[in-house]
Each structure stands twice: as C-alpha cells, then as structure tokens.
Amino acid sequence: MSLLREYAAGMRWGEGPRWHEGALWLSDTQGSRLWTDASGSWTPTDTSPVSNGLWFLPDGRLVGALMSAHRLGVWTGSGWSPYADLGHLGVGPLGDIVGDDAGNLYVDDVGFDAARGEAPRPGRIILVRPDGTASVAAEQVEFPNGMALVDGGRTLVVAETLRQRLVAFTVGEDGLLGAPRPYADIAALAGPDARPDGIWPAAGGGVWAATTSGCRVVRVRDGELVESIDTSPELPIACCLDGGGDLLVTLADTGGRPLMEAIAAQKVRTRVVLAPLRAAPRPHVHRIEEQEEPA
C-alpha cells in the first residue's frame, strides 16, 4: 500500500477511468458527476443522465454509456448529446465501454438492475458501429463488467463479476465476436472474495483487473497470475494506464461496512491512486473533499 500515491479524491463511486491527452476522466455513478482534470484542476460536472463506462473515439470525442437511459452519448462539455440509441435492443443498465481504432464500440448490457432489486439474469455485449447502428454481439454473459481489447484488437476480454472470472472473445475482421472461452479464474488466482470489475490491457501482455472485495489489483494472462497490488482495506473498482505507463486505480472506502450496506447508506467514498509501474513515479495529487451527507 505504501507504493500507492493519491492522485485525486472526492467521488462516491469512480467508474470507467480513461486517460486522454494528459488528463484523467471518470464517471461518478453514485454522485451523478463526470470528473476530469483536463482544465488543470480536479473538477466535477453534474450530469443527467448518469454515465458509467467512458471511451474516446478515434476523432477524440468522449462517449459515455448512459446507465439507465439505454443509449450512448457524446460529451459536449456540459452534457450528453445523442450518439447511439440502444433502446430497440431491449437493453438493461449499461456498464463499461471499449472501442477499436476503426471506431467500433463494445458496450455492456448488464441485464438487470441490482439497485432496484431485480433478479439476476444474463447480460449481453452490444456492438455499436461508427454510424451509430447497434446489434447484439454476445449473449448469456453473466454480469458483464470491465472490458479490454488485447492482442492488437483481436481479442475482447470481459469480466464476468458474478462468476468471478474473465472470458475472452475472438474479434473478427468485421468486428463480430466468436464464442467465449475462459481467460482467467479470478477467484482461483486472487482469492475467494475477488470479483473482477474494471479491467485494462497491461503493457507487457494480459490485463489488469480490479477485484473489488478482493482488495487487490491483479495482472493476469491466459490463466496465470503475473502480478498483484494490495489495496486493502480499500476496494479497487476500476483501473487504466496513464500516458507514461503507470496504473491509475479507483479505490472505494466503505468505512468498514459491508459494500452493499455502505452503498445503500451512501457512505462509500472513492479516491484515485497511482500505482507506479515505472522506476521514477511523478507526484500528482488532486483533492476535492465532498461534504458529508446529513445523518
């Protein structure tokens, strides 16, 4: 834990971290905000609808998976303009989003809304083309969460949180996905409490996976544990690499409460830490303290 350096703070639940042109962007799904330090200071913007996964298109535009709005939006600087409507596919809550160099996007259809007490059911992966058309790319994915394109874009790795594992899909030349195959058993590699949430391609191959209640970020590759970073007692939600090759991780502090209890009581607080993967990490800290909710 001593190697982790705080980068930013102030969020309730930090999802979808993305590094772009020297700045970090992330969604605060419980605080209904989009955060970034693109202006030089760590700044939130209230948003409605709320974004979850984020991705930068090849032309530099930021796209967000709008959780309960059943669509993707493009960030205008103050809100979300329409990009792709997924309502005709009957999607549930939207999760993570990742894209390729051609502008194709892969989006999680989580399948059910746990916050509203809906019973678990399989989710899907939705493929959104550059022209905004959308289709189902994979079905029967158990709580699809973080996603990462690896092997030069030839493989899509997806976190199945409830199954505590990562699966991989071969990506065809047309962007369509093949049948899933096992990629990494996170529970076996990182412990029985490890449940993968956000993931990110690792520079040396494989992926980094935030394990939430597993209290560690692990680098795995084809069923092998390559590296592990302890974050206890905080819970790692999601991660990404910055422009220099260091790992940025969003960490949740539940104040010692069970996670779902803390979420229900709105007592979770999130910060971003930098895990130096290079020999000479640079100091970089932003902090905005969010006021406590009335008791």
Secondary structure, 3 states (H helix, E strand, C coil): CCCCEEEEEEECCEEEEEEECCEEEEEECCCCEEEECCCCCCEEEECCCCEEEEEECCCCCEEEEECCCCEEEEECCCCEEEEEECHHHCCCCEEEEEECCCCCEEEEECCCCHHHCCCCCCEEEEEECCCCCEEEEEEEECCEEEEEEEHHHCEEEEEECCCCEEEEEEECCCCCECCCEEEEEHHHHHCCCCCCCCEEECCCCCEEEECHHHCEEEEEECCEEEEEEECCCCEEEEEEECCCCCEEEEEEECCCCCHHHHHHCCCCEEEEEEECCCCCCCCCCCCCCCCCCCC
